[in-house]
Amino acid sequence: MPYEPPTHRVERSIRATTGARVVAGVDEVGRGAWAGPVTVCAAVTGLRRPPEGLTDSKLLTPLRRTALAEVLTGWVTAFGLGHASPQEIDTLGMTAALRLAAGRALEALPERPDAVILDGKHDYLGAPWRVRTVIKGDQSCVAVAAASVIAKVRRDAMLAELAPQHPDFGFDSNAGYPSPTHRAALEEWGPTPHHRRSWAFLDALPRWRHLKLPSHRDASVTETLEDAGQLGIF
């Protein structure tokens, strides 16, 4: 299937129908990980031509993604990052944690956006934000694709910084997702302070099951876990 670059079509539509002047694209990364925060990026791009090769971060090689993120941070009009910690995910549940992280990202922008393009079909932001959800927005919308790449590279770097503290877990290569190395380390050493201890993976670890916290799993988390299983991540 030929590569179709993202466009400003949705942003132009929002501007034309609502009068919005500043439109931010928002995407998250880390929703299905077992360790580390969930990270959200809000990016404002205007209507300029995007850098060559911009698309959903998951479709890029790590090398290309890192190089593109360096270009994007200078190309975008503005971007903001927000994180929700594993402890906040455990306490609030994923939907509320995403809302918290996204709010932090949007508040980090130098100017409050008039409208938000949110990747996916679920509006986890809600009022007071004016939101347009777009399925596969990280592939079709310039601002969302930019947010996708910046969020992924920044979160991967955060997990890589944790790797020396927990060398057996391979956080520098798996970014907190359940790779074979990560699974083996969990079985041997149990969860680190960076793990989401309300998640079901602890049910499969008899030695460490007593550390599991009450679950706050909601529909969006269930769908994410199912999607990850279909993709062979788990």
PyMOL commands that set and color helices and strands:
alter all, ss='L'
color gray80, all
select helices_A, chain A and resi 9-18+57-59+62-75+86-92+94-107+137-140+142-165+167-169+171-174+180-189+200-204+209-211+219-230
alter helices_A, ss='H'
color red, helices_A
select strands_A, chain A and resi 23-29+38-44+78-84+115-119+131-134
alter strands_A, ss='S'
color yellow, strands_A
deselect
rebuild
show_as cartoon
